[in-house]
Amino acid sequence: MINNFDTQPISPALDFDNRMIPAHGHMAVDFEQRVDFNRLRNYRLARSMQSLEASDCGAFLFFDQYNIRYSTQTWIGGALGDKMSRYALLTRDGKPHLWDFGSAAKHHALFSPWLAEGHSHAGMLGLRGAVHPDVGLMKEAVTTIKGLLADAGVAGMPVGVDIVEPAFLFEMQAQGLTVVDIQQSMLDARAIKNVDEIMLLSQAAAMVDGVYDDIANALRPGVRENEIVALASKKLYEMGSEQVEAINAVSGERCNPHPHNFTDRIIRPGDQAFFDIIHSFNGYRTCYYRTFSVGSSTPAQHDAYSRAREWMDSAIETVRAGVGTDEIAKLWPKATDIGIANEMEGFGLQFGHGLGLGLHERPIISRLNSLTNPVEIEAGMVFALETYCPASDGISAARIEEEVVVTRTGVQVLTKFPAQELFVANKY
């Protein structure tokens, strides 16, 4: 899958149109081509620049942590990712400016040489209002940005912003800047993955394969949902996960309706239990459900699982470049078919969503949006497909999720833990 932004030959082993996508170890080696982070950085910046050049904007101003990482190739701990303090300005010279939390700016200057000299700045805007806007931090930041826009010769052009605090937006407008939304442009840019992104997504999924083997061995009566979450989190961090974003652990009567969380519920004999593991490896995320029965299973549980698997398989068989997302959504049952009042209440159960630096990227596939506003599937997209079926016992439910890579010749499934049939853990 060579693209216009790759600057060096791709090994035939990385031709994912014709070969299986690997899950390498965590390190580069001298004897085979693996993830090339220089190639990855060049690709992501080039895609960002392509979006900027196609717009009417003089610059893009990013507060979204995924767009910041995509364009500046920098990241710091997840605790600061939602505080709206990190931001980056991408102008048409292709040399982004980055403002980061305190001493992180000096760290980037030392260890991120792809940032131009003097383009890594310390910045602080108020930590989502904890420092009042009247203090002037936002006003000072906007004044600095205006100066950089003038230096770049784009002072009279609109500034594209992805997400923003209202107070910062108001300050930009007060200082005469025209602000437009460019989140759509960046989501489009991030939708098509290069070989390095695909390998990192494969590695992240392979780590979860191993976690599910541990979960299958641990699923016994008396274990609590939160203990499974702890087990999975520990294993992932030991394997090199950068962030365990969330783990759903749902069992017994909690399976129907799906609560999308975990508790301290004690797992009992014969329970159905499903889990969703969301973590990132070098920034690239998983969303990976598996369903088990504990010790024993019932006909109702098997029937629900078979139906969820049929909906999944029909979707995977249909996915290919050129297909519309409406064609996938139509394969899945209506919300009312599974006892849910409407598609809004059933959103996220029969579901597809892009995976990358963000958990929910392009395309989003569901009956809620895809039937009226379909998106064409393209080679290079990576997304998760999710199905859910409540059982006739009124308590149990099956949940399955597979991550797929769209190639020019079909699709490859990244999620390998067995899921064709209901897995009975520690069968009696």
C-alpha positions in Angstrom: 0.0 0.0 0.0 2.4 2.6 -1.2 1.1 6.2 -1.1 2.2 9.5 -2.5 3.8 10.6 0.8 6.1 7.6 1.3 9.6 8.8 0.6 11.5 5.5 0.4 10.8 2.0 -1.1 8.4 -0.2 0.8 9.6 -3.8 1.4 7.5 -6.4 -0.4 6.8 -7.9 3.1 4.8 -4.7 3.8 2.6 -5.0 0.8 -0.6 -5.5 2.7 -2.6 -5.9 -0.5 -1.0 -9.2 -0.9 0.6 -10.2 2.5 -0.6 -10.6 6.0 -0.2 -7.5 8.3 2.5 -8.3 10.8 2.6 -7.6 14.6 6.2 -7.0 15.2 8.0 -6.6 18.5 8.4 -3.3 20.2 11.8 -2.5 18.8 13.3 -1.7 15.4 15.9 -4.2 14.1 18.6 -4.0 11.5 17.6 -7.2 9.7 14.1 -6.4 8.5 11.9 -3.4 7.7 9.4 -2.6 10.4 7.7 0.6 11.5 9.7 3.6 10.2 8.9 6.5 12.5 10.5 9.0 10.1 8.3 7.8 7.3 5.3 8.0 9.7 6.1 11.5 10.7 6.6 12.7 7.1 3.3 11.0 6.1 1.2 12.6 8.9 2.6 16.1 8.4 2.1 15.8 4.6 -1.5 14.8 5.0 -2.0 17.7 7.4 -0.5 20.1 4.9 -2.6 18.7 2.1 -5.7 19.6 4.1 -4.4 23.0 4.9 -3.5 23.8 1.3 -6.9 22.6 0.1 -8.7 25.0 2.5 -9.2 28.7 2.4 -7.3 29.0 5.7 -4.0 30.7 6.3 -3.3 28.3 9.2 -4.8 25.6 11.3 -4.8 25.9 15.0 -5.1 22.6 16.8 -6.3 21.9 20.4 -7.5 18.3 19.6 -4.7 16.1 21.1 -4.9 13.8 18.1 -4.5 16.5 15.6 -1.6 17.9 17.6 0.2 14.6 17.6 -0.6 14.0 13.9 0.9 17.3 12.8 3.7 17.9 15.4 4.6 14.3 16.2 4.7 15.0 19.9 2.8 13.6 22.9 2.9 13.9 26.6 1.0 12.0 29.4 -2.7 11.5 28.9 -3.6 13.4 32.0 -3.0 16.7 30.2 -4.7 15.6 26.9 -8.1 17.0 27.9 -7.0 20.2 29.7 -6.9 22.4 26.5 -3.5 23.7 27.4 -1.5 22.0 24.5 -2.0 23.7 21.2 -0.3 23.9 17.8 -0.3 26.3 14.8 0.3 24.9 11.4 1.0 27.5 8.7 1.7 27.1 5.0 5.5 26.8 5.5 4.9 23.3 6.9 6.8 24.1 10.2 4.3 23.8 13.0 4.6 25.8 16.2 3.8 23.9 19.4 2.8 25.2 22.8 3.2 22.6 25.5 2.9 22.2 29.3 5.9 23.8 31.1 9.1 21.9 30.8 7.7 19.6 28.1 8.5 22.4 25.6 12.2 22.1 26.5 12.0 18.3 26.2 10.6 18.6 22.7 13.4 21.0 21.8 15.9 18.4 22.9 14.3 15.2 21.6 12.1 16.2 18.7 14.4 17.7 16.1 11.7 17.6 13.4 10.3 20.7 15.1 12.0 23.8 13.7 14.3 25.6 16.1 12.4 28.0 18.2 9.0 26.4 17.4 8.6 24.5 20.7 7.1 27.0 23.3 5.9 26.7 26.8 2.2 27.6 27.0 -0.6 27.7 29.5 -4.1 29.0 28.8 -5.9 28.3 32.1 -6.5 24.5 32.5 -10.1 24.6 31.3 -10.9 27.8 33.2 -9.1 27.0 36.5 -7.2 30.2 35.8 -9.8 32.9 34.9 -9.6 34.3 31.4 -9.4 37.8 33.0 -5.8 37.0 34.0 -4.9 37.5 30.3 -3.2 34.2 29.4 -5.6 33.7 26.4 -5.3 37.3 25.3 -1.5 37.0 25.3 -1.6 33.7 23.4 -3.9 35.1 20.7 -1.7 38.2 20.3 1.3 35.9 19.8 -0.6 33.8 17.2 -1.6 36.9 15.3 2.1 37.9 15.1 3.0 34.5 13.7 0.3 34.7 11.1 1.6 38.1 10.1 5.1 36.8 9.8 3.8 33.9 7.6 2.0 36.4 5.3 -1.5 35.0 6.1 -2.8 37.6 8.5 -5.9 38.4 6.5 -6.9 34.7 6.0 -9.3 32.7 8.2 -7.8 30.5 10.9 -9.1 26.9 11.0 -9.7 25.5 14.5 -10.7 21.9 15.5 -12.0 22.3 19.0 -11.8 25.3 21.3 -12.8 26.7 24.7 -15.5 29.4 24.2 -13.3 32.0 26.0 -10.5 31.4 23.6 -12.8 31.6 20.6 -14.2 34.9 21.9 -10.7 36.3 22.3 -9.8 35.3 18.8 -12.8 37.1 17.5 -12.2 40.1 19.7 -8.7 40.4 18.1 -10.2 40.4 14.6 -9.5 36.8 13.6 -11.9 34.9 11.4 -12.4 31.4 12.8 -13.6 28.4 10.8 -14.1 24.8 11.7 -11.5 22.4 10.2 -12.1 19.3 12.3 -13.8 17.7 9.3 -10.7 18.3 7.2 -8.4 16.7 9.7 -10.7 13.7 10.2 -10.6 13.2 6.5 -6.8 13.5 6.5 -6.4 10.9 9.3 -8.8 8.5 7.7 -6.3 6.9 5.3 -3.5 5.1 7.1 0.0 4.4 5.8 1.9 1.2 6.3 3.4 2.3 9.6 0.0 3.3 11.1 -1.4 0.0 10.1 1.5 -1.9 11.7 1.1 0.0 14.9 -2.7 -0.8 14.9 -1.8 -4.4 14.3 0.7 -4.4 17.2 -1.9 -2.8 19.5 -4.5 -5.5 18.6 -1.9 -8.3 19.1 -1.4 -7.1 22.6 -5.1 -7.5 23.3 -5.0 -11.0 21.8 -2.7 -11.9 24.6 -4.8 -10.2 27.2 -7.9 -12.1 26.2 -6.0 -15.4 26.7 -5.4 -14.3 30.3 -9.0 -13.2 30.7 -10.2 -16.6 29.4 -8.1 -18.4 32.0 -9.2 -16.0 34.9 -12.9 -16.1 34.2 -14.2 -18.2 37.1 -17.0 -17.8 39.6 -16.1 -15.4 42.4 -13.9 -13.1 40.2 -15.2 -9.6 40.0 -15.5 -7.4 36.9 -13.1 -4.9 38.3 -10.5 -7.6 38.9 -10.6 -8.5 35.2 -10.1 -4.8 34.4 -7.1 -4.7 36.7 -5.7 -7.9 35.2 -6.1 -6.5 31.7 -4.6 -3.1 32.5 -1.6 -4.6 34.3 -0.9 -6.9 31.3 -1.2 -4.1 28.8 1.2 -1.8 30.6 3.6 -4.6 31.0 3.5 -5.2 27.3 4.2 -1.6 26.5 0.8 0.1 26.2 1.0 3.9 26.2 -2.4 4.4 27.7 -5.3 2.1 28.8 -8.1 4.4 27.9 -11.0 2.2 29.0 -12.0 -1.3 29.7 -15.7 -2.4 29.7 -16.3 -5.5 31.8 -20.0 -6.5 31.7 -21.4 -9.8 33.1 -24.7 -11.6 34.0 -27.8 -9.4 34.3 -25.7 -6.3 33.4 -25.3 -7.6 29.8 -28.8 -6.5 28.8 -29.1 -3.5 28.4 -25.4 -2.8 27.7 -24.2 -0.3 30.3 -20.8 0.5 28.7 -18.9 0.4 32.0 -17.6 -2.0 34.7 -18.5 -2.5 38.4 -17.5 -4.8 41.3 -20.1 -7.4 40.3 -19.2 -10.9 41.3 -19.2 -13.3 38.3 -21.3 -16.4 38.8 -21.5 -19.9 37.2 -23.1 -19.8 33.8 -22.9 -16.0 33.4 -22.4 -14.5 30.0 -19.7 -11.8 30.1 -18.3 -9.5 27.5 -15.3 -7.1 27.5 -14.1 -4.2 25.5 -10.4 -3.3 25.6 -9.4 0.2 24.5 -5.7 1.1 24.7 -3.1 2.7 22.6 0.4 1.6 21.5 2.5 4.5 20.2 -0.7 6.4 20.0 -2.7 3.9 17.9 -5.8 2.5 19.5 -7.8 -0.7 19.8 -11.5 -1.2 20.4 -11.9 -4.9 20.8 -14.8 -6.8 22.3 -15.1 -10.5 23.1 -17.9 -12.5 24.7 -17.5 -15.5 27.0 -19.7 -17.8 29.0 -18.3 -18.8 32.4 -18.1 -22.5 33.1 -21.2 -23.4 31.2 -23.6 -22.0 28.6 -27.2 -22.1 27.6 -29.0 -22.4 24.3 -30.2 -18.8 24.6 -26.7 -17.6 24.9 -25.5 -19.6 21.9 -28.4 -18.4 19.8 -27.7 -14.8 20.6 -24.0 -15.2 19.9 -24.8 -17.0 16.5 -27.0 -14.1 15.4 -24.4 -11.5 16.4 -21.7 -13.4 14.6 -23.9 -13.7 11.4 -24.3 -9.9 11.4 -20.6 -9.5 11.9 -19.6 -11.9 9.1 -22.0 -10.4 6.6 -20.5 -6.9 7.3 -16.9 -8.2 6.9 -17.8 -10.0 3.7 -19.3 -6.8 2.3 -16.5 -4.3 3.2 -14.3 -3.3 0.4 -13.1 -0.2 -1.3 -15.9 1.6 -3.1 -18.7 0.3 -0.9 -20.9 2.9 0.9 -21.2 2.8 4.6 -25.0 2.6 4.1 -24.5 -0.8 2.5 -22.9 -2.0 5.7 -25.5 -0.4 8.1 -28.3 -2.0 6.1 -27.0 -5.5 7.0 -27.5 -4.9 10.7 -30.9 -5.2 12.5 -32.9 -2.1 13.3 -32.9 -1.1 16.9 -36.6 -2.1 17.2 -35.7 -5.6 15.9 -33.7 -6.2 19.1 -36.2 -4.5 21.5 -34.8 -1.0 21.6 -37.1 2.0 21.0 -35.1 3.9 18.3 -31.7 4.2 16.6 -30.5 6.9 19.0 -31.1 4.6 22.0 -29.5 1.8 20.1 -26.5 3.8 18.9 -23.2 2.0 19.4 -24.6 -1.5 19.4 -24.6 -2.2 15.7 -21.7 0.1 14.9 -18.6 0.8 13.0 -16.0 3.4 13.7 -12.5 4.4 12.4 -9.5 3.7 14.5 -6.2 5.6 14.6 -4.8 8.1 17.0 -8.4 8.6 18.1 -10.9 6.0 19.1 -13.7 7.3 16.9 -12.4 8.4 13.5 -13.8 8.1 10.0 -15.9 6.3 9.0 -18.7 6.1 11.5 -21.2 3.4 10.4 -24.6 3.0 11.9 -28.3 3.2 11.0 -28.4 6.5 12.8 -26.3 8.4 10.3 -25.1 6.1 7.4 -28.4 5.5 5.6 -28.9 9.2 4.8 -25.3 10.3 4.8 -23.2 7.4 3.5 -19.4 7.6 3.2 -17.4 5.7 0.6 -15.0 3.2 2.0 -11.5 3.6 0.7 -8.3 1.5 0.8 -6.2 2.4 3.7 -9.1 2.9 6.1 -9.0 1.0 9.4 -12.1 0.6 11.4 -13.9 -1.6 14.0 -17.2 -3.3 13.4 -19.4 -4.1 16.4 -22.5 -6.2 16.8 -24.8 -6.9 19.8 -27.6 -9.3 20.3 -29.7 -9.7 23.5 -30.6 -13.2 24.4 -34.1 -14.6 24.8 -33.5 -15.2 28.5 -33.8 -11.4 29.0 -30.5 -11.2 30.8 -27.6 -12.4 28.6 -26.3 -10.8 25.5 -23.5 -11.3 22.9 -21.1 -8.6 21.9 -18.5 -9.1 19.1 -16.1 -6.6 17.6 -13.5 -7.0 14.9 -11.0 -4.5 13.6 -10.5 -4.5 9.8 -8.0 -3.0 7.4 -9.3 -2.2 3.9 -6.7 -3.0 1.2 -7.0 -2.7 -2.5 -7.6 -6.5 -2.7 -10.1 -6.9 0.2 -9.9 -6.7 4.0 -7.7 -8.1 6.7 -8.9 -8.7 10.2 -6.5 -7.5 13.0 -8.4 -9.0 15.9 -7.3 -12.7 16.2 -8.7 -14.0 19.5 -11.1 -16.8 18.6 -14.7 -15.5 18.1 -16.4 -17.6 15.5 -18.3 -19.5 18.2 -19.2 -18.6 21.8 -16.1 -19.2 24.0 -16.9 -21.1 27.2 -14.2 -20.2 29.7 -13.0 -22.9 32.1 -15.8 -25.3 31.1 -17.1 -27.6 33.8 
